[in-house]
Structures are given as structure tokens and as C-alpha cells.
Amino acid sequence: MTTNAVRPSPNEEAVAAMLSVEPYLIDVLPAGEAVPGMGKDTILVSGPLMRWQDYTGCQRFAVVGAALFEGLASSEAEADALLRSGAIRLGSCHDYGSVGSLTGVCTASMPVLVVQDRVSGRTATCRMNEGPGTQALTFGSRGPAVSANLAVIRDQVAPSLGRILRDAPMPLLPVMASALSMGDELHGRSKAAALLFRNAILERVVNSPEANPDTAALLAYLDTAEFHFLHVAMAAAKLVADAAEGIAGSSIVTAMAMNEKEFGVRISGVSGQWFRAPLPPVSGFPGRFLAPWTSNDLGYSGGDSLILETLGLGGAAAAAAPSLSPVSVGTPAEMADLTTSLFKIALTEHPTLRIPALGGRGIPYGLDVASIAQHRLVPPVHLGATLRTGGLAGAIVFTPPLQPFSDAYEHLQASFLGVSRETTEAEDGQRLGMPS
């Protein structure tokens, strides 16, 4: 007797691929060693790549600062000339299997967190968080103090953490699941995850048979760098999302990111292509700002940290972090309503990343551009707010433009359905994973 097995839809296949990933933090290495294709003359930035001359704000400041730190140029004028000529190569983090917070700037000597899928062996990376303070390349700041801090991270903190992780890699989904149950949404708030991570590192330090000369520097970093786990979570999220890349017909979102002027979306069925739209005025978004700054002082600095919202975390999981209500969409009840509303644009709920405030429901998982376009509902983002001149100014809740999601879906319909005209309309919808 034969049976006809029901094949999963492309969207079901994409989400199953993401759910199969088991991310482990396994090492911390210089980007030149860990990031495929990263050369000594490469500088990575967050978001869809633009021409160098189009960078005029925070990302430009950060790239120039990175070129000076790396020794690729001896002055800002020389850095600009080398970037214009292509002697210094600019690349998008996402194109190198990596992600970067805000400006996203990374050079070959800067340490990256290496996360590996224990099932497939694939890896993804994210540059280490620069620690406490409002002045960092991440925020578009540059100068001697920024460079000195980068050197400490590179020369002391990163090697110490790398040695520990090589001896005892760390599974990340359990940390992330526990943190969600403790009030994190893992983007705007990752305090619980940071404590869990620090405790796990301390356990490894205590059990290590070898003395680590830079342990004190590492523990001081873990104590003071409030968002160190954000970068770990970003690398894990990139690894998970990339598992869904290249599944024909799938309308599942695999990346959301920004440069300093554009918002971009990638989807599973159109591998490697950004669908872009100009960013709306940043002063129009609510948030909380450090004195004396106001929303009128802000400027976009880019950011790949939206990879967390891509997977239903961050602003999409606002219900998990009621303490963020001053920089989110309103009261804890309104945050819960927001997350609940996003289930209509997601294929499913995550089986282990759950939100107690919603009765233990999983985060909205498998965001679908078809449903986003249909409902005209975009996932909100908890985003760091930066100054036009560089530096951290607070946090905002950012609402992405709808257009890139609609464009991605229209492109998928035209390119995928256009080669299958013999199928019925209902069959086409099923192949795209659309609701019946």
C-alpha cells in the first residue's frame, strides 16, 4: 500500500529549518580569522551596503575611526581617499555571515563572537560589544578614548573569553529562553541574559585547571557592559535566520537591517537581495533620552540588531519586558497587545522561547511578508538612539516602513509564480505558504 505524503509548504520548510538550529557560542576570534572573505583591508558595516560617498553621518564617522584604529590610514583625509578608491573595501556584515550593532563597524583585528550550529556546523559572527559608556564606534564616536577601549577588548577581554569557550562551548537557546521568562526581550533589555551568561562564564573559570591572566579584565567587562549578551544573541539569531535562506517560494523574513539612510528586508525565497526604502524622520519616534538630548538631536546610525525582531524577539516580544514600557509602545498591557497582534503575521509560535505574560505562548515566529503586506502590520523595533554627531542618546521604538515588505512579496509573486502558470491559483498560494 502506498501513501501520498503531504509536502510542507515553502514557509513551513523555512521555519522548520530555523527551528532545527542549535546555536552554541564556541569562540572569540579576530574577524580576519573567523569571518569568511574578511581581508586586512576590509571594513564591515551594518545594513544594506551603499556607495562610500553616500555615507554622511554616524556610519561614516565610525568607518573612518575604524580605518585609523586598524592602521589602514594615518588621517581622516587619507581614510576617505582610500575608501573612495576602493583600496579599503567596504562590505555589509550580512554578506559575510555576520551582524553588527548600530553602525556595525568591524575590521580584521576586532574580536567577533563565533556561534556555531551543532547540527550543520555552520557559523555566524558578531563583533563584541564595546562595553559601558556612550562613546563607541558602535554609536559613531571616534577618538583616542574609543581606540584605547577597543584595544583593551581586543587584547585582554576577547582572548580570555575565547580560551574559556574553546574549552567549554555554551548552548544559547536555554539562556535566551530563561532570560525571556525573567523580563528580557533580548534587544532593548538583556539584563537577565547578561547575568545568566556571566554566571556560566564564572562557573567555567572556577572549573578551569589553568590560570587565565586576563580573567579580572573579562569579569570587569561582564559586570559593566550591560549589552554584552545582545551581541551574542545577534550572532545566534543570524545563524538561525540564515538556515532559511534560499527556499524557493518562501515569503519568510530572514533579515531586517538599516544603514544610516535606508531600511532593508530580505526573505527566504529571494536569497541575498535587499528590498529597501528610505528611513522616516527619526525625530518622529517615541523614546527616552539622556539629558540634555531630545529627539531633535538624533540621527540614524544603521543597525543589524533588527535580526532579533526578525525572529520575533526584541520589540516583537515587547510583552516579555514590561520594564521597557517607557521606551516601548506604552503600558505593559499595550505591549502585551502589540505582541499578541503579531501572531497574525507569523507562521507559528516558538516552542521554547516563551512569554509568561502571554500565558506561556511562544514568541511570534516565522514572520511572513505576505501576511505583513495583507495586514499592513510591521514588527516594531526596540532601537538604540544615537546622536547625529555620534554617541548614544537613549532608546526609541522604531516602526519600519511597510514598503520593503510589500516590494519583497510582489517580487516573490512575480518571479516564483511566473514560472508555474500551469498550476491553479490555489496551488500557487499554497506553494507560497499563504493562508488558505
LOGUMAR-794910 format. One record per residue (C-alpha): residue number from 1; x, y, z. Coordinates in steps of 0.05 Angstrom, whole numbers. Layout:
<atom num="NUM" x="X" y="Y" z="Z"/>
...
***
This chain:
<atom num="1" x="0" y="0" z="0"/>
<atom num="2" x="26" y="69" z="-17"/>
<atom num="3" x="12" y="134" z="17"/>
<atom num="4" x="18" y="204" z="-10"/>
<atom num="5" x="60" y="245" z="38"/>
<atom num="6" x="39" y="317" z="44"/>
<atom num="7" x="99" y="361" z="28"/>
<atom num="8" x="108" y="421" z="73"/>
<atom num="9" x="96" y="489" z="43"/>
<atom num="10" x="158" y="532" z="29"/>
<atom num="11" x="143" y="573" z="91"/>
<atom num="12" x="136" y="511" z="134"/>
<atom num="13" x="202" y="486" z="106"/>
<atom num="14" x="236" y="552" z="122"/>
<atom num="15" x="211" y="555" z="193"/>
<atom num="16" x="229" y="481" z="204"/>
<atom num="17" x="300" y="496" z="181"/>
<atom num="18" x="305" y="553" z="231"/>
<atom num="19" x="277" y="511" z="288"/>
<atom num="20" x="329" y="457" z="273"/>
<atom num="21" x="388" y="502" z="291"/>
<atom num="22" x="424" y="491" z="357"/>
<atom num="23" x="467" y="553" z="368"/>
<atom num="24" x="529" y="546" z="412"/>
<atom num="25" x="578" y="602" z="429"/>
<atom num="26" x="644" y="568" z="414"/>
<atom num="27" x="698" y="621" z="409"/>
<atom num="28" x="720" y="693" z="404"/>
<atom num="29" x="769" y="707" z="348"/>
<atom num="30" x="795" y="765" z="306"/>
<atom num="31" x="747" y="778" z="250"/>
<atom num="32" x="803" y="765" z="200"/>
<atom num="33" x="806" y="693" z="224"/>
<atom num="34" x="732" y="679" z="235"/>
<atom num="35" x="694" y="717" z="181"/>
<atom num="36" x="698" y="685" z="112"/>
<atom num="37" x="726" y="733" z="59"/>
<atom num="38" x="747" y="784" z="110"/>
<atom num="39" x="813" y="815" z="87"/>
<atom num="40" x="861" y="861" z="123"/>
<atom num="41" x="835" y="919" z="82"/>
<atom num="42" x="760" y="904" z="95"/>
<atom num="43" x="714" y="945" z="139"/>
<atom num="44" x="644" y="917" z="151"/>
<atom num="45" x="583" y="959" z="166"/>
<atom num="46" x="511" y="944" z="184"/>
<atom num="47" x="452" y="945" z="137"/>
<atom num="48" x="446" y="944" z="61"/>
<atom num="49" x="511" y="969" z="31"/>
<atom num="50" x="514" y="1039" z="-1"/>
<atom num="51" x="568" y="1074" z="-41"/>
<atom num="52" x="620" y="1104" z="5"/>
<atom num="53" x="602" y="1175" z="-16"/>
<atom num="54" x="530" y="1163" z="7"/>
<atom num="55" x="552" y="1154" z="79"/>
<atom num="56" x="549" y="1223" z="111"/>
<atom num="57" x="531" y="1210" z="184"/>
<atom num="58" x="547" y="1163" z="241"/>
<atom num="59" x="568" y="1104" z="198"/>
<atom num="60" x="617" y="1148" z="161"/>
<atom num="61" x="647" y="1172" z="226"/>
<atom num="62" x="653" y="1101" z="251"/>
<atom num="63" x="685" y="1074" z="187"/>
<atom num="64" x="737" y="1129" z="188"/>
<atom num="65" x="751" y="1115" z="261"/>
<atom num="66" x="758" y="1041" z="247"/>
<atom num="67" x="807" y="1054" z="190"/>
<atom num="68" x="850" y="1095" z="237"/>
<atom num="69" x="846" y="1043" z="292"/>
<atom num="70" x="865" y="987" z="244"/>
<atom num="71" x="924" y="1027" z="216"/>
<atom num="72" x="894" y="1027" z="146"/>
<atom num="73" x="902" y="1103" z="143"/>
<atom num="74" x="940" y="1155" z="182"/>
<atom num="75" x="889" y="1211" z="176"/>
<atom num="76" x="815" y="1221" z="163"/>
<atom num="77" x="831" y="1251" z="95"/>
<atom num="78" x="873" y="1191" z="76"/>
<atom num="79" x="818" y="1143" z="100"/>
<atom num="80" x="767" y="1179" z="57"/>
<atom num="81" x="812" y="1176" z="-4"/>
<atom num="82" x="826" y="1102" z="5"/>
<atom num="83" x="752" y="1086" z="14"/>
<atom num="84" x="735" y="1126" z="-48"/>
<atom num="85" x="787" y="1089" z="-89"/>
<atom num="86" x="767" y="1021" z="-63"/>
<atom num="87" x="835" y="1008" z="-32"/>
<atom num="88" x="797" y="1000" z="33"/>
<atom num="89" x="739" y="953" z="17"/>
<atom num="90" x="671" y="967" z="49"/>
<atom num="91" x="624" y="908" z="59"/>
<atom num="92" x="557" y="893" z="90"/>
<atom num="93" x="561" y="849" z="152"/>
<atom num="94" x="503" y="806" z="128"/>
<atom num="95" x="541" y="788" z="64"/>
<atom num="96" x="597" y="760" z="106"/>
<atom num="97" x="554" y="716" z="152"/>
<atom num="98" x="559" y="769" z="207"/>
<atom num="99" x="519" y="823" z="241"/>
<atom num="100" x="537" y="888" z="276"/>
<atom num="101" x="501" y="932" z="326"/>
<atom num="102" x="481" y="1002" z="303"/>
<atom num="103" x="539" y="1026" z="258"/>
<atom num="104" x="561" y="954" z="255"/>
<atom num="105" x="634" y="973" z="241"/>
<atom num="106" x="684" y="915" z="243"/>
<atom num="107" x="756" y="909" z="220"/>
<atom num="108" x="801" y="848" z="214"/>
<atom num="109" x="834" y="854" z="282"/>
<atom num="110" x="769" y="866" z="321"/>
<atom num="111" x="744" y="806" z="360"/>
<atom num="112" x="680" y="772" z="339"/>
<atom num="113" x="636" y="724" z="377"/>
<atom num="114" x="632" y="658" z="339"/>
<atom num="115" x="567" y="619" z="343"/>
<atom num="116" x="561" y="550" z="312"/>
<atom num="117" x="502" y="506" z="295"/>
<atom num="118" x="516" y="439" z="328"/>
<atom num="119" x="473" y="405" z="275"/>
<atom num="120" x="502" y="432" z="210"/>
<atom num="121" x="568" y="462" z="232"/>
<atom num="122" x="551" y="529" z="202"/>
<atom num="123" x="576" y="591" z="238"/>
<atom num="124" x="556" y="664" z="245"/>
<atom num="125" x="591" y="722" z="280"/>
<atom num="126" x="580" y="789" z="313"/>
<atom num="127" x="633" y="838" z="337"/>
<atom num="128" x="639" y="842" z="413"/>
<atom num="129" x="603" y="896" z="450"/>
<atom num="130" x="649" y="954" z="467"/>
<atom num="131" x="627" y="957" z="540"/>
<atom num="132" x="598" y="1014" z="581"/>
<atom num="133" x="594" y="1087" z="562"/>
<atom num="134" x="561" y="1129" z="509"/>
<atom num="135" x="622" y="1138" z="464"/>
<atom num="136" x="640" y="1079" z="419"/>
<atom num="137" x="649" y="1063" z="346"/>
<atom num="138" x="582" y="1027" z="352"/>
<atom num="139" x="550" y="1095" z="364"/>
<atom num="140" x="590" y="1132" z="312"/>
<atom num="141" x="641" y="1162" z="360"/>
<atom num="142" x="716" y="1160" z="348"/>
<atom num="143" x="779" y="1186" z="381"/>
<atom num="144" x="835" y="1165" z="428"/>
<atom num="145" x="790" y="1141" z="485"/>
<atom num="146" x="748" y="1099" z="437"/>
<atom num="147" x="810" y="1068" z="407"/>
<atom num="148" x="841" y="1054" z="475"/>
<atom num="149" x="778" y="1017" z="497"/>
<atom num="150" x="777" y="977" z="432"/>
<atom num="151" x="849" y="956" z="446"/>
<atom num="152" x="830" y="930" z="516"/>
<atom num="153" x="773" y="889" z="487"/>
<atom num="154" x="818" y="862" z="432"/>
<atom num="155" x="880" y="847" z="474"/>
<atom num="156" x="852" y="826" z="542"/>
<atom num="157" x="778" y="812" z="545"/>
<atom num="158" x="768" y="774" z="479"/>
<atom num="159" x="827" y="726" z="486"/>
<atom num="160" x="805" y="709" z="557"/>
<atom num="161" x="734" y="694" z="537"/>
<atom num="162" x="757" y="656" z="476"/>
<atom num="163" x="800" y="609" z="517"/>
<atom num="164" x="743" y="594" z="564"/>
<atom num="165" x="693" y="580" z="507"/>
<atom num="166" x="741" y="535" z="469"/>
<atom num="167" x="745" y="490" z="530"/>
<atom num="168" x="670" y="493" z="544"/>
<atom num="169" x="624" y="519" z="489"/>
<atom num="170" x="558" y="549" z="513"/>
<atom num="171" x="488" y="529" z="487"/>
<atom num="172" x="450" y="594" z="476"/>
<atom num="173" x="376" y="576" z="468"/>
<atom num="174" x="370" y="555" z="542"/>
<atom num="175" x="399" y="623" z="563"/>
<atom num="176" x="353" y="660" z="517"/>
<atom num="177" x="292" y="621" z="539"/>
<atom num="178" x="307" y="633" z="613"/>
<atom num="179" x="320" y="707" z="601"/>
<atom num="180" x="252" y="715" z="567"/>
<atom num="181" x="220" y="686" z="629"/>
<atom num="182" x="259" y="736" z="672"/>
<atom num="183" x="237" y="801" z="638"/>
<atom num="184" x="283" y="807" z="577"/>
<atom num="185" x="261" y="813" z="505"/>
<atom num="186" x="335" y="807" z="486"/>
<atom num="187" x="343" y="872" z="448"/>
<atom num="188" x="326" y="933" z="489"/>
<atom num="189" x="334" y="893" z="553"/>
<atom num="190" x="382" y="835" z="562"/>
<atom num="191" x="399" y="844" z="636"/>
<atom num="192" x="376" y="775" z="656"/>
<atom num="193" x="413" y="742" z="599"/>
<atom num="194" x="476" y="781" z="617"/>
<atom num="195" x="473" y="755" z="689"/>
<atom num="196" x="460" y="683" z="665"/>
<atom num="197" x="517" y="689" z="616"/>
<atom num="198" x="565" y="718" z="669"/>
<atom num="199" x="547" y="662" z="718"/>
<atom num="200" x="560" y="610" z="665"/>
<atom num="201" x="628" y="641" z="650"/>
<atom num="202" x="645" y="644" z="724"/>
<atom num="203" x="629" y="570" z="731"/>
<atom num="204" x="677" y="556" z="674"/>
<atom num="205" x="731" y="599" z="706"/>
<atom num="206" x="724" y="563" z="772"/>
<atom num="207" x="727" y="495" z="739"/>
<atom num="208" x="785" y="512" z="693"/>
<atom num="209" x="850" y="476" z="710"/>
<atom num="210" x="892" y="533" z="681"/>
<atom num="211" x="902" y="603" z="706"/>
<atom num="212" x="877" y="657" z="659"/>
<atom num="213" x="917" y="722" z="666"/>
<atom num="214" x="862" y="766" z="638"/>
<atom num="215" x="804" y="737" z="679"/>
<atom num="216" x="799" y="802" z="720"/>
<atom num="217" x="791" y="843" z="657"/>
<atom num="218" x="739" y="795" z="630"/>
<atom num="219" x="697" y="796" z="693"/>
<atom num="220" x="701" y="871" z="698"/>
<atom num="221" x="676" y="875" z="627"/>
<atom num="222" x="618" y="827" z="641"/>
<atom num="223" x="600" y="868" z="702"/>
<atom num="224" x="597" y="935" z="666"/>
<atom num="225" x="579" y="920" z="593"/>
<atom num="226" x="504" y="920" z="601"/>
<atom num="227" x="490" y="897" z="530"/>
<atom num="228" x="546" y="846" z="521"/>
<atom num="229" x="495" y="790" z="512"/>
<atom num="230" x="458" y="829" z="459"/>
<atom num="231" x="516" y="815" z="411"/>
<atom num="232" x="516" y="741" z="429"/>
<atom num="233" x="441" y="738" z="415"/>
<atom num="234" x="451" y="774" z="349"/>
<atom num="235" x="501" y="723" z="325"/>
<atom num="236" x="455" y="667" z="346"/>
<atom num="237" x="396" y="700" z="311"/>
<atom num="238" x="436" y="709" z="247"/>
<atom num="239" x="455" y="635" z="248"/>
<atom num="240" x="382" y="615" z="257"/>
<atom num="241" x="354" y="662" z="204"/>
<atom num="242" x="406" y="641" z="152"/>
<atom num="243" x="382" y="569" z="157"/>
<atom num="244" x="320" y="592" z="118"/>
<atom num="245" x="358" y="625" z="62"/>
<atom num="246" x="344" y="602" z="-10"/>
<atom num="247" x="280" y="562" z="-1"/>
<atom num="248" x="242" y="573" z="-67"/>
<atom num="249" x="175" y="605" z="-58"/>
<atom num="250" x="183" y="622" z="16"/>
<atom num="251" x="160" y="690" z="39"/>
<atom num="252" x="190" y="684" z="109"/>
<atom num="253" x="232" y="744" z="130"/>
<atom num="254" x="306" y="726" z="141"/>
<atom num="255" x="334" y="794" z="156"/>
<atom num="256" x="315" y="865" z="173"/>
<atom num="257" x="370" y="917" z="177"/>
<atom num="258" x="387" y="990" z="169"/>
<atom num="259" x="443" y="1033" z="143"/>
<atom num="260" x="442" y="1106" z="163"/>
<atom num="261" x="393" y="1124" z="107"/>
<atom num="262" x="353" y="1061" z="88"/>
<atom num="263" x="314" y="1004" z="118"/>
<atom num="264" x="321" y="936" z="84"/>
<atom num="265" x="287" y="868" z="85"/>
<atom num="266" x="310" y="800" z="60"/>
<atom num="267" x="265" y="739" z="50"/>
<atom num="268" x="278" y="665" z="45"/>
<atom num="269" x="256" y="656" z="-27"/>
<atom num="270" x="298" y="713" z="-56"/>
<atom num="271" x="366" y="698" z="-26"/>
<atom num="272" x="415" y="754" z="-14"/>
<atom num="273" x="373" y="811" z="-42"/>
<atom num="274" x="354" y="873" z="-2"/>
<atom num="275" x="287" y="906" z="-12"/>
<atom num="276" x="298" y="978" z="11"/>
<atom num="277" x="262" y="1042" z="29"/>
<atom num="278" x="285" y="1109" z="57"/>
<atom num="279" x="283" y="1115" z="132"/>
<atom num="280" x="228" y="1160" z="161"/>
<atom num="281" x="250" y="1220" z="204"/>
<atom num="282" x="279" y="1193" z="268"/>
<atom num="283" x="251" y="1251" z="309"/>
<atom num="284" x="181" y="1223" z="298"/>
<atom num="285" x="190" y="1162" z="343"/>
<atom num="286" x="177" y="1160" z="418"/>
<atom num="287" x="231" y="1141" z="467"/>
<atom num="288" x="271" y="1162" z="528"/>
<atom num="289" x="334" y="1204" z="521"/>
<atom num="290" x="394" y="1220" z="564"/>
<atom num="291" x="397" y="1292" z="588"/>
<atom num="292" x="405" y="1342" z="555"/>
<atom num="293" x="386" y="1308" z="489"/>
<atom num="294" x="318" y="1308" z="455"/>
<atom num="295" x="292" y="1273" z="394"/>
<atom num="296" x="314" y="1333" z="352"/>
<atom num="297" x="387" y="1315" z="365"/>
<atom num="298" x="382" y="1245" z="338"/>
<atom num="299" x="409" y="1214" z="274"/>
<atom num="300" x="405" y="1144" z="247"/>
<atom num="301" x="469" y="1102" z="254"/>
<atom num="302" x="445" y="1038" z="220"/>
<atom num="303" x="438" y="971" z="254"/>
<atom num="304" x="435" y="896" z="244"/>
<atom num="305" x="406" y="884" z="313"/>
<atom num="306" x="338" y="882" z="280"/>
<atom num="307" x="356" y="809" z="266"/>
<atom num="308" x="325" y="797" z="335"/>
<atom num="309" x="258" y="826" z="314"/>
<atom num="310" x="264" y="785" z="251"/>
<atom num="311" x="258" y="723" z="296"/>
<atom num="312" x="202" y="752" z="339"/>
<atom num="313" x="246" y="778" z="395"/>
<atom num="314" x="261" y="850" z="415"/>
<atom num="315" x="203" y="897" z="402"/>
<atom num="316" x="163" y="839" z="373"/>
<atom num="317" x="167" y="806" z="442"/>
<atom num="318" x="152" y="870" z="479"/>
<atom num="319" x="103" y="833" z="524"/>
<atom num="320" x="162" y="797" z="557"/>
<atom num="321" x="195" y="861" z="582"/>
<atom num="322" x="145" y="906" z="618"/>
<atom num="323" x="202" y="946" z="649"/>
<atom num="324" x="216" y="975" z="579"/>
<atom num="325" x="148" y="1009" z="576"/>
<atom num="326" x="179" y="1080" z="579"/>
<atom num="327" x="216" y="1066" z="514"/>
<atom num="328" x="166" y="1020" z="481"/>
<atom num="329" x="95" y="1028" z="457"/>
<atom num="330" x="63" y="1046" z="523"/>
<atom num="331" x="39" y="1009" z="584"/>
<atom num="332" x="54" y="935" z="597"/>
<atom num="333" x="-17" y="920" z="575"/>
<atom num="334" x="-6" y="956" z="509"/>
<atom num="335" x="60" y="919" z="500"/>
<atom num="336" x="23" y="853" z="510"/>
<atom num="337" x="-29" y="874" z="459"/>
<atom num="338" x="26" y="891" z="410"/>
<atom num="339" x="60" y="824" z="414"/>
<atom num="340" x="-8" y="788" z="410"/>
<atom num="341" x="-25" y="827" z="346"/>
<atom num="342" x="38" y="800" z="312"/>
<atom num="343" x="15" y="728" z="314"/>
<atom num="344" x="-28" y="744" z="253"/>
<atom num="345" x="36" y="758" z="212"/>
<atom num="346" x="76" y="698" z="238"/>
<atom num="347" x="72" y="627" z="214"/>
<atom num="348" x="76" y="597" z="283"/>
<atom num="349" x="99" y="606" z="356"/>
<atom num="350" x="167" y="585" z="380"/>
<atom num="351" x="164" y="520" z="421"/>
<atom num="352" x="214" y="541" z="474"/>
<atom num="353" x="223" y="617" z="471"/>
<atom num="354" x="160" y="633" z="511"/>
<atom num="355" x="130" y="695" z="544"/>
<atom num="356" x="100" y="686" z="614"/>
<atom num="357" x="57" y="749" z="608"/>
<atom num="358" x="20" y="717" z="549"/>
<atom num="359" x="5" y="653" z="587"/>
<atom num="360" x="68" y="619" z="563"/>
<atom num="361" x="55" y="630" z="489"/>
<atom num="362" x="116" y="625" z="444"/>
<atom num="363" x="144" y="687" z="410"/>
<atom num="364" x="113" y="701" z="342"/>
<atom num="365" x="158" y="661" z="296"/>
<atom num="366" x="167" y="659" z="221"/>
<atom num="367" x="147" y="730" z="201"/>
<atom num="368" x="115" y="727" z="133"/>
<atom num="369" x="117" y="785" z="83"/>
<atom num="370" x="52" y="761" z="51"/>
<atom num="371" x="16" y="769" z="117"/>
<atom num="372" x="53" y="834" z="134"/>
<atom num="373" x="31" y="863" z="67"/>
<atom num="374" x="-40" y="837" z="75"/>
<atom num="375" x="-50" y="865" z="146"/>
<atom num="376" x="-6" y="926" z="135"/>
<atom num="377" x="27" y="909" z="201"/>
<atom num="378" x="102" y="913" z="211"/>
<atom num="379" x="142" y="887" z="270"/>
<atom num="380" x="164" y="943" z="318"/>
<atom num="381" x="237" y="951" z="338"/>
<atom num="382" x="268" y="970" z="405"/>
<atom num="383" x="327" y="1011" z="379"/>
<atom num="384" x="385" y="1049" z="410"/>
<atom num="385" x="381" y="1123" z="395"/>
<atom num="386" x="444" y="1157" z="371"/>
<atom num="387" x="464" y="1230" z="361"/>
<atom num="388" x="475" y="1259" z="292"/>
<atom num="389" x="547" y="1274" z="312"/>
<atom num="390" x="559" y="1206" z="344"/>
<atom num="391" x="546" y="1179" z="414"/>
<atom num="392" x="489" y="1144" z="449"/>
<atom num="393" x="429" y="1187" z="468"/>
<atom num="394" x="378" y="1136" z="494"/>
<atom num="395" x="328" y="1089" z="463"/>
<atom num="396" x="268" y="1092" z="417"/>
<atom num="397" x="214" y="1046" z="390"/>
<atom num="398" x="223" y="1046" z="314"/>
<atom num="399" x="168" y="1029" z="265"/>
<atom num="400" x="197" y="1004" z="199"/>
<atom num="401" x="167" y="1027" z="133"/>
<atom num="402" x="118" y="978" z="102"/>
<atom num="403" x="142" y="987" z="30"/>
<atom num="404" x="202" y="938" z="31"/>
<atom num="405" x="157" y="882" z="57"/>
<atom num="406" x="106" y="895" z="3"/>
<atom num="407" x="160" y="900" z="-51"/>
<atom num="408" x="191" y="834" z="-28"/>
<atom num="409" x="124" y="799" z="-33"/>
<atom num="410" x="108" y="828" z="-101"/>
<atom num="411" x="176" y="807" z="-126"/>
<atom num="412" x="167" y="737" z="-100"/>
<atom num="413" x="99" y="731" z="-132"/>
<atom num="414" x="125" y="755" z="-199"/>
<atom num="415" x="188" y="714" z="-200"/>
<atom num="416" x="163" y="649" z="-169"/>
<atom num="417" x="92" y="645" z="-194"/>
<atom num="418" x="113" y="668" z="-263"/>
<atom num="419" x="147" y="602" z="-277"/>
<atom num="420" x="88" y="559" z="-255"/>
<atom num="421" x="28" y="583" z="-295"/>
<atom num="422" x="1" y="512" z="-304"/>
<atom num="423" x="-16" y="508" z="-231"/>
<atom num="424" x="-81" y="534" z="-204"/>
<atom num="425" x="-86" y="599" z="-164"/>
<atom num="426" x="-100" y="559" z="-100"/>
<atom num="427" x="-39" y="515" z="-112"/>
<atom num="428" x="4" y="577" z="-123"/>
<atom num="429" x="-19" y="606" z="-57"/>
<atom num="430" x="-4" y="541" z="-21"/>
<atom num="431" x="66" y="538" z="-51"/>
<atom num="432" x="80" y="608" z="-25"/>
<atom num="433" x="56" y="588" z="44"/>
<atom num="434" x="-3" y="636" z="43"/>
<atom num="435" x="-62" y="623" z="89"/>
<atom num="436" x="-120" y="588" z="55"/>
***
